[in-house]
Amino acid sequence: VRSGRLKLDESEETETREEAVEATTARSFAGWVVPLAFGVAGISSMALQVAWTRGLALSLGSSVYAFSSILVTFLAGLGLGSLLYPRIMGAREPSLRHLGLILLGIGGLAGLTIPALGYFPLVFFKVFPLVGDSFFKVLLLDVILSGLLLIGPTFLMGLAFPLATHLYTERMSELGRSVGEVYSANTFGCIAGAFIAGFLMIPNLGAQSTLKLAAVLYLVVAVALFLGQKDSRAPGLSGLAALLVLMVVALPRWNPGVMGGGVAIYAGRHQHLTLDQAMRSMFRPPAFYADGLSCTVSINYYGQRYEEMAMRVNGKVDASLGRPDKQTMYLTGYLPGILHPNPKQVAVVGLGSGFTLQALATVPEVEHIDCAELEPAVVEVGKYWAGYNGHVLDGGKVQMHVTDGRTFVLGSAKQFDIIASEPSNPWIAGIGNLFTKDFYQTCSQRLAPGGVMCQWFNLYAVSNQDLKMVLKSYYTVFPYGLVFQSAPGDLLLIGSNDPVQFDLDRLRKVYQEEPVLRRHFYEIGLYQPESILGHYLFDRETALAAAGDAPFNTDDRPLLEFSAPLSLYSLDQMVVNLGFLREHHQNPLPPGIEQTPERLKDAAFGWLNQGDNERAEQLVAATKEPDEKVALVAALLTKNADKEKGNEAFARSLELFPDSGLIAAQWAAHLDWMNTRYEEGVTLSKIAAADPPPGSDYFVHLVQGMALVRTDQLDAAEAAFQKAIDANDDDSDAYDRLGYCLLKQEKLDQAVAAFNKAIERNHTDPFAYNGLAQTEFQQENIPAATADFEKAIELVPDDINALMNLGLCYIKAGDTAAATRIFHTVLRYAPGHDGALRFLAELG
């Protein structure tokens, strides 16, 4: 027994010596490995934080509160992990294997957050009805969702720091130095990670790939730690890490339609839809999707033939082809361009669709426009807008500056005749500094003598107090100014250091000389040059009086950035703000403009544009003997209230003025003849074409051609489309229509020529690519048809007709595998589609 005990004692002593040697070796190894590993972990952790923030912003929104909720949960996880480290480690001796296990866990859990982020918009959509009546409930939901996503990996990050410090510290006397060295290594890593992720990885690879690489980097460091030890478990743990790397790399791509759907903003508007229906509307796949330097930008096509397009920034629509958006974007350019007597140098903050640039470039005196746009991805999608904004970026007048608009104005040595600022909404974090008194003071200093500034502001999802705050901040700086309403939800503030008022002679001169301006005016419902006067609300003095004792929004106290998000889900705010504006809208015309009956009739169309139906109704009621303008106003008012009664009102107006091209053109434009009333469309468009209103030639002949096609008068339709082209050769729409008309007549070579001309004018026209591909298919030019259907599908990925036709092209070419893939794609977008199911059955 004694001998056995001696042997046991010797064995324990030997084991103790081996552990001591191993511990000494581990400390020596830790002397350089721990700071290095923790520095690399810092790179990964900050890359994760930046990418998580960008991904979560697409679900939770872009307000300062949404970003704060993400930061709070991130820091809470770190703090909780560090706090519980002593309890978790207990009396165990820390080792590099422990650090490796923690980094392995961080990498694995970070990998799990990637698919979870892809589903978060759908989760938010389903949960929104429970919280959508209150911003603070939505904020609580933001905190819960971000907490569920981040608590695991951030908790382990919090464990890693005290463990690394524990490993690196050999003696208590060196504790301060050890902590400082480990912390500095991690800090330098975090700095590098933030820079690499924010400026290099996300703009070039996207947020999802950045998350993948950061998670993989954690796993690689864990493998290095495992293999650097003499531990029998190292191969198994390294194999597990390698498996996790493969799983993370193989994760499927996020659905860009879901991520870019703007669920944080638009979930409330789509609650009447099922999730399947939402996938085919709110979450439709985009033509373009990119994680840019500061935000995620996407492009979507809508409409029966995809004639509508919208640009989304972090899911929020920032520009579209819709009528209200066009009113605002055109008037942001035309109002200051006409109010200034001789504008030459112009600065624009925010590119958007380029329609404001186009309006300003149309003003004849303008020589140069500097446009500052912060996000390179917005500039990149300019190619999608080029076919609609007259290729304004290629016209020679515009110089793009990819920089912050405020910095550009502040740093510019120029004096500008016009500064137009149309940024995104102030509830978005980082935008509020473009609505501060300090920024307006900078703009005031950059205006040349007689210079004019135009500032956009939203009336929807903003409190009345915030509206007053912006009015006061703006007009306290500018001693002269006018307030306009460009559309029901949009306000335009005109400010100047010098007196500013309309010069009707200048307005008429520019109107007469510029056909593009006339066409734009007609397109947005301004049928005479003086119709723009109807967008006027009140002057600077009235604005300041209405603002009352509202506080200023300043750089030091950026109240708007914090108060604006609070009204994001308040649906009644626009009604309140419109009532506030109507209360102070006492004079129907701007100062210096005589209120003659004729001018009030012209202004009525501006009143209709801004939604002031009451003022328009008063004009109609007060007119004893209406002329064609008042008759049209009456018809439009009736149509806005009841479509069918509107047709009756248009009929009465046309009976009074049977030769009125204006009434006939507007009735044809608003008539639902595409479904049932084709002959009426032909008759009305013929009357309108005989006496087209100013600026309407293109639209009148386009509508005439469409009506003639519907009644199979194809030769006459062809002639009408050609007249539309003669009136405006820059637009692709008439060439599209002409191409389909020729295709219907089986004039295939001429149809190909027409579609190619449409594509020359608009390289991103899905309607043209579809028509060209259909024509080439009939010509048995299957390779060309295949290529053009593929281009159409790149623009509208869920275009069922284009997908079915592409499948037929592959069948014709003998590529059954590709055809099968396409028909399965059809079923993904349109479950149960009979044609796709039939072809799949035939293909086996």
N, C-alpha and C positions, 0 to 999 in steps of 0.2 A: 504493500500500500504506500509506504513511504517513498519507495522508488518511483511508483506511478505519480505521486504528487510532485516529486522533483522534476520528472519529465514534463508534467503539465506546467509547472512554473517556468521551466526553460522555454517551453513552447509559447507561453503567453509573453515572456520577455522578448523572445525573437519576433513575435507578431507586433509587439509594441514598438520595437526598434524599426521594423519595416514601415509601420504607419508613420513613425516620426520622420523617416527618410522620405516617404511619399509626401507627407505634409510639407517638408522642407522644399522638396522638388516642386510641389504645387505652388508654394509661395513664390519661389523663384520664377516659375513659369508665369504666375499671375502678375509678377512685377511688370511685365510688358504686355501680356495678353489682355488683362482686364481693362486697362485704359483704351487699348486698341479696339477691343470688342465693344466696349461701352460707347466709344466714339462712333463706330459704324452703326450701333443700335440707335444713336442719336440721329444719324442721317435717316435711317428707316422710320423712326418714330415721327419725325417732323414731316417726312414725305407722306406718311399715313395721315397725319392730322390735316395737311393741306388738301389731300385727295378726298378724305372723308368729308371735309367741309364742303368741297365742290359737289360731291355726290349728294350729300344730304340737302344742300341748298335747292336741288331739283325737286325734292319732296316737301321740305319744310318751308321753303321760301327764302328770299334774299334780304329780309329785313335785319336790322341790327339785333333784334331780339332773337331771331332764328339763329344767327351766328353766335350770339351769346349763349343760347341754350346748348349748342354744340360744344362751345368752350367750357361751359360749366361742367358738363358731364365728363369731358376729357380730363379736366383738372380734378374732379371728384374721384375718378377712378385712380389717378396717380396718387392722390392723397390717401385714399383708403388702403391702397396696396402698401404704401410706406408705413401707415399707421399699424397695420396688422402683421407686419413682417416679424416682429419678435414673437408673436403668438404662433405664427405658422412655422418658423424655424425652430423655436424652442431652444433646447440645449444642443441641437445638432451642430456639428462642426461644418461650416459652409465649405463648399468645394466648387470647382469649375463645372462639375457635372450638374450641380444645382443651377448654376447660371445658365448652362446650356439648355436644361429642361425648361427654364422660364422663357428663354428666347425661342425655344421650340414651340412653347405654348402660345407666345405672342404671334409668331408667324402663322401657326395653324388657325388661331382665332381670327387674326386679321384676314386670312383667306376666306373664312366663313362669312365675314362681313361683306364680301364682294357680291355673292349672289343675293344676300339679304338686301343690300342697297338696291339691287335691281327690282325687288318686289315692293320696296317701301312706298312708291307712289300709289300702287294698287291698295296697299294697306291704308294709306292716308285717305284715299277715295272712299273706301268702305266705312272707315271710322268717322269721317267728317260729319255725317248727320248728327252725331252725338255731341259735337263740340262747336259746330259752325255758327251758332248764334252768339258767340262771344270770342273776342280776340284772346282773352286770357285763358279760356278753355283750350283754344288752339295752341297757345304757347305751352300750356301744360302737356298737351299731346306731343308737341315738339320735344320737350324735355324727356318724356317717357320713351319716345321712339329712339331718340339719339342715345339715351341711357341704355336701352336694351341692346343697341348695336355696339356701343363702345365700352361698356362696363368690363367685359371680359379681358380684352387685350390691354386696356389702360390700367386695370387692376394689376395685371402681371408686370406692366411697365413700372408701376409704383413699387412692386416687390424688388425689381431688378436693381434699383439704385442703392438701397441699403445693403443688399447682398454684395454688390460690386465693391462698395466701400469697405464692407467687412472683410472681403477676400483680400483687398489691396492693402489693408492696414495691418502691419506686423506688430507694432507696439503702440500703446495708448499715447505715448509721448509724440507720436507722429500722426495722430488722428487728424489734426487740422490740415496738415500738408496732404495726407492721403485723400481726404474728402475733396480738397481743392483741386488736386490733380485729376481725380476721377470726374468730378463735376465739370472741370474745364474741358476735358476730352469730350464729354457728352454735349457740352454747350457748343463747342466748335462743330461737332457733328450735326447738331440741330440747325446751326446757321447754314451749314453746307446743304443739309437736307431741304430746308425751306427754299433756298435759292435754286437748287437743282430741280426740285419738284415744281415750284411755282413758275420758274422762267424757262425751264428746258423740257422737263418730262411731260407735264400736263399739256402745254401748247402743241407738242410734237407727237406725243403718244396717247394722250387722253387720260382722264382720271382713273378709269378702270385699269389700264395697263400700268399706271403709276402705283396703284394699290397692289397689283400683282408683283411688281418688281420689289416693292418695299417688303412685302410678306416673304418673298423668296430670299431676300437679303438677310432677314432675321434667321431663316432656316439654314442658310449657308453658314452664318456665324455660329449657329448652334452645332452644326456638323464639325466645324473646325475645333470647337471647344471639346467635343466628345473625342475626336481623334487625337487630340493633344494630350490625352491622359492614358495611363496604363490601367484601363478599366475593362473588365470582361464584358460589360454591358454596352460599351461604345459602338461596336459594329451594329448591334440591334437598334440602338437609338439613332445612329446615322442612317440606317436603312429606312427607319420610320420617317426621318426628316426628308430623305430623298423622295419617298412616296408622297409626302405632303407637297413637296415642290412640284411633282408631276401633276398632282390634283389641282393645285393653284393655277399652274400654267394652262391646264386643259379646261378651265372654267369657261362656259359660253359667254359670248358678248352680251352686254346689256341690250335690252330692246330700246332703241333710240326714240321710238315713238312714245313709249311709256315714260322714259326719263325726261323727255322734252315736252311733255304734255301740259306743264304748268298746273299740276294738281293743287299746289298750295294756293293758287289764285282762283282757278276755275272749277274746283270740285263742287262748290255750291250750285253752280249753274247747270251741272250735268247730273244731279242726283235723281232726276226722273229716268235716267238710263240704267239698264242693267250693266254689269261689268263687261259682258260680251258686246253690248251696243257701244259702250264707251271705248272699247278697243277699236271699233270701226269709225269712231268720230274723234273724240278727245285725244286718243292715244294712237292715231294713225301714223304709219311710218313716214318719216320726213324725206325730202329730196336731198337735204344737206344736214349734217349734224357734226359739230366739232366743239371740243373743249378748248376754248381760247385762253388767252393770257389772263383774263379777268372774269370770264363768264362762259356759259355754254350757249352756242348760237345754232339755231336750226331754221330750215325753210320748209314750209308745207304748202301744197296746192289743194284747193277746194273747188267746189262747184260742179255742176253737171258735166261740163267739159274741161274742168280744172282751169277755169279762167280767173279764179281768185287765188291770191297768194299771200302768205303772211310770214314775217320773220319773227321768231321767238328768241328772246334773250333770257336765259334761265327759266324757260317755259312761258314767260310773259310776252304777249304779242306787243312788239314795239313799232311795227310798221306793217301795213297791209294795202291791198288794192281796194279796200272798202271805201265807199263814198265818204263817210265821216272822216276817216283818216286822210283821204285825199284833200278834203276841204281844209283841214288843219295844216297839212304839209305845204300845200300850194300857198295858202294865205300867209303862212309864216315867212314866205319869201316875197310874195307880191305886195303885201301891206307896207312893209318898210321900203320896198323898192319903188313904190308909187308915192309914198309920203315924202321921201327924200327927193329934192328937185334934181339932183345930178350925182347919183351914187357911182363911185368908181371902184373903191376898195372895200371888200366885204369879208367878214369873218363869220364862220358858221360853226357852232359847237354841236357835234353829233351828226353822223352821216345818215343813219337810218336807211330809208329807201332811196334817197337822192332826189326826191320830188321837190324839196325845199331848194336844193342846189339848182335844179332845173328851172324853177320859177325865177330865182335870182339871176341865173345866167340868161334868161329870156329878157330881162330888163335891159333895154338897148345900151344904156350908158355904162353898165357894169363892165369893168375891164379885167378884174382879177378877184377870185374867191379863194380864201384860205379856209379849208375845212379840217377841223381837229376831231379825230375819232380815237378814243382810247383803245378799243378792242380790234386787233388785227383781223379777227374772224369776221367782224362786221364789214370790214373793207373787202375781205375775200368774197363774201356773198354778194358784193356789188355786181358780179356777173349775172346774177339772177334778176337784178333790178334793171340792168342796162337796157333791155328791150322795152321797158316801160317808161324810163325816165329820159329817153332820147340820148342814151349813151353819154350822159353829161360829164362823167369822169374822163372821157376821151375827147372832150370838146375843146380843150385848150385854155379855158378860163379858170378851171378848178385845179388847185394844188392840194393834195392830201397830206396831212400831218398825222402820223400815228402816234398820238400823245394825248395826255389829259387836256381837255378843253380849257380848264381854268389856268393851268400852267402855261398853255400856249398864249392865251390872251395876256396874262401877266408878264410873260417874257418877251412878247412881241415889241419890236421897236416901231411898228407901223401905227399910224392913226387910221381908223376905219370909218367909212361913211355909214356902214351898217354892221351891226353885230346881231346875229340871229342865234338864239340859244333854245334848242329843243332836245333836252336830255330825256332820260327815262324818268319814271315816277319817283318822287322824293321818299317814298317808303322803302326804296331799295338802298341798302347800306352803301355809303360812299357817294351817293348822288346829292344829298342834302347841301353839300358845300357849293353847288351851282345855283342855290336859291338863297344865299345869304346876302345880307347888306354889304358885307365886305367885298364879295364878288361883284356886286353891282357897282360899287365904288370904283373897282378896278376897270370895269367896262366903261363907266362914265369917263374915266381918265384916258381911255384908249379911243374914244370917239373923236373924230375930227369935228371942226366947227360945223354945226348943222346936222351932225350925225344922229342916227336913230338906232335904238336897240329894240329888238322884239324878243320877248320872253314867253315861252309856253308854260301853261300850268293846267293840271287836271282839275275837273270839278267833281269827278266820281271818286268814291272811296277816300275822301278827305274831309275832315271836319270843317265846319264854318269858321272856327277859330283859327285853324291853319290857313284857310283862304285869306282871312283878314291879316294874318301875320305876314304872308307873302306880299299882299297889296301894300302894307305899311312899309315893309323892308325895301320894296322896290321903289315906291314913289316918294319915300323920304330922301332917296338919293337923287332921283331925276326931278328937276323942277317943272318939267313939262311932260305931258303924256296923255294917252288915250287908251281906253280899255275896249277890246273887241272880244266877241265870242265866235269862234270859227265853226264850231259844231256843238251839239247839245252837251257834250262832256268836256269841251276844251275852251280854254281862255287864252287870249293873246294880249300881252301887256306891251304897249308901245311907250318907250321912255326916251327923253332927249334932254340935252343941256340948253336947247334953244326952242323957241316956239315951234310947234308942229301942227299942221292942219292939212286937210285935203285941198289940192289944187285941181279943180274939175277939168280945167283945160289940159293939164298934164295927164290926168287919168284918161281922158278921151283920146289924147294923142297917142299914148302908148297902146291903148286898146286898138286903135285903128291901124297902127303900124306893125303890130306883132300878132300874126295869125296863130302862133302857138298859145299866146296868152288868151286870145279869144276862144280857142278850142278848150283850154283849161277852164275858163270861166263858164262856158256852156256846160262842160262836163260836171261841174259842181253846182249847177243850178243858178248861176248868175247870168241872166239873159241880156243884160245891158251893162255897160261899164259902171253906171251909178248903183247897180244892185249890190256892189260891195259895201256901200254905205249902210246897208241894213244889218251888217255884222257889228256895228258900233253899239256900245252899251253906255259908257259915261266917261267923263274926263278925269284927270288926275285928282283934282280937288274933291270931287265926289268920292273917288276911291279912298282917299285918306279919311274923309269924314265917315265913310262906311266902315273903315277899319277900326275906328275908335281908339280904344286904349289897348289894342292887341300888342303883344310883345314883339320885339325884333327877333329875327332869325340871324344870328351872327356866327362867326367862326369860333368865338370863345364860348358861346352858348348856342350850340346847334340844335335848337328845340325841335325843328321840323323833322329831323332824322329820327327822333325818338317819339314824336307825337303822331306823325303820319301813319305808321303801321297800325296804330290803335284803331283806325277807321277802315282798315282794309276789308273787313267783313260786315261793315255797316251799309246795308243796301239802300237805306233811305237818305244817305248824306247828299246825294246828287239832287234830290228833290228839295232838300233844305237849302242847298247852295243856289239852285236856280231861283227859288223864291226870294232869296236875299238879293240876287242880281236884278230880278224884275222889280223889286221894291225901289231900287235906286236908278232904274233905267227910265228916267223921266223924259229926256229929249230923244226923239226917234232918229235924229240925224246928228252927225258930228258938228262941233262948233264951226261957225263960219259958212255953213251950208244952208241956203234958204229952203224952208220947208214948203215947197210948191207941191200941189197935188201930183204932178208927174213924177217928181223925185220920190215921193212917198210910195207911189205904185212900184217904181223900180226897186226901192229898198225892201218892199214886202218879200221879195224872193230871198233876201238875206235873212229876214225874220224867220221865214220857213226853215232855212238852213240851220239856224241856231235853236229851233224848236219853239220859237215864240209865236205859237198859233193864235194866242189871244189878241195880240196886236194886229195880226193879219186879218183876223175875223172882224175886228173893229173897222179896219179899212174897207173891207167888203160891205159891211153893214152901212157905213157912212157914204158909200158911193151910190148915188141915185141912178146914174147912167153909166154902167160899167163899160170899159173898153176891153180889148182882148187881154191886156195884162191882168186886170181885176177878174175877168172871167176865168183866166187860167189859175189865178190864186185861189179862187173859190173852188175850182175843180180839184186842185191839189189838196186843199184843206179837207174836202169831202173824201177824197181817195185815201188820205192818211188815216181817217177815222173808220172808213168802211170801203173795202175795195169794190164791191159790186155797186154800191151807191156812187162811188167815184166814177165808174164807167157812165152812169146816167148823167152825172154832173158834167163830164167831158162832152157827152153828146149834146147837152143843152148849150154848152159854151160854143161848140162848133156850129150849132144851128144859128147862133147869134153872129158868128164870124166864120162863115163857111170857107173863106180863102185864107184863114190864118195858118201860116206854116208853123208858128210857134205852138199853138194849141194842138194842131194835128201831130207835130213831132213829139210833144210830151205825152199825148194820149197813146201814140204808137209805142213809145218807150215804156209806158206803164201798163199797157194792155196785155192781158194774158193770152195773146193770140197764138203763142207757140203751142198751146194745147188744143184750143177749140176755134179761135176766131181768126183764121188765116186770111180770109177775104177782107175783113175789116183792116187787118194789118197792111194789106196791099193798098187799099184805098187811102188810108191815113198817110202812109209813107209817100204816096204819090202826091198828095196835097202838100206835104211838108217839103218834098223835093222841088216842087214848083216855086216855093218861096221860103227857102231855108233861113232860119234865124241866124244872126251873126255867130260864127264859130261852130255851126252845127253841120256843115256840109258833110264832113266825114261820117258822123254818127247817123245822119238822116239816110244817106245812101247805103250805109251798112245795114241799118234796120230794113230798108226797102229791099235789099238783096235777100235778106233772111226771110222776109215775108213772101217774096216771089219764089224762093226755093220751096217753101212749104206748100205752095199751090202749083208746083211743078212747072212754073214758067221759067225754065232754066236759062234760056237765051237772054231774057230780060234781066234775070238775076245776075248773070255774068256781067252784063253791061253796068248794072248798079254797083257791083263790087269794084269794077274798074273805075267808076266815078269816085268811089270812096278812096281808092288808092291814089287817084289824081289829086284828091283833096289833102291826103296825108300819106305820103309814101314811106314814112318812117315806122308805121305801126304794122305789126305782124298779123293782127286780127283779120284785116280785110284780105290779105293774101291767104290766110287759113281758110276763110269762107269761100274765096274764089277757088282754091284748090279742091275743096269738097264738092263744089258745084261742078267743076270740070270732071272730077272723078265720077260723079253721078251720071254725067253725060258720056262717060267712057272715053274722054279725051285725055288719055293717060299721060302722054308726053307733056302736054300743057299743064296737067295737074302736078306732075313732078317738078316742073319749073316753078309753079306758084308756091308749092310747099318749100322748095329750096330758098326762094326769096323770103318767105316768112322766117325761116331759120337763120338766114343772113341777118335779119333785123332783130331776131330774138333767139339766141343760141340755147335758151332754156325754155322753149315753148313745147310742152308735151303734146298739145293738140296738133301741131305741125308734124312732129315726128310720127305720131300715130297715122295721120293722113298720108304722109310720104310712104310709110311702111305698107299701108293697105294698098296704095297704088302700085308699089313695087311687087307686092304679092300677086296682084292681078297680072302684072307683066311677067310673072314667073321668074322674077329676079329674087330668088329666095335668100341668097347671102346678104343682099342689100336690105331686104325686108327684115331679116333676122336682126341685123345690126341696128336698124332704126327702131324696131320694137324694143330692143334692149335699152336704147337711149331713152325712149319714152318711159320705160319701167324704172330706170334710174331716177327719173324725176318724180314719178308717181308709183312707188313700189307696189301699191295695192290696187292698181288699175286692172280690174278683172278682165275687161275686154282685151286690153293689150297683152295680158298674160295668156289668155286663151289663144289669141292669134299667134303669139310667140311659140306656144306649144305646137300649133299646126305647122309653123315653119320648121320646127325641129323634126316633126313627123315627115314632112316633105323631103327634108334633107337626110332622112334615115337615121337620125340620132334619137332613138327611142329612150335612151337613158336620160337625156336632157329633157325630152318631152315629159317623161314621167315626173321628173323633179319639178318642172313648171306646174303641172296639174296638181301636184301635192301642195305647191305654194298657193294655188288658187283655193284649195280647200282650207288652207290655214286662214285665209282672209274671208272666205265665203263658205263656211261649212255646209255640206250637203249640195253644193253646186252640181246641177244635173249634168251639164256638159263635161265638167272635169271628171265626174264619176264614170260617165259613159266611156270617155277616152281611156281612162285608167283600166277599165274592164277590158277594153279592146286590146290594150297594150300588154295586158297580162301582168 
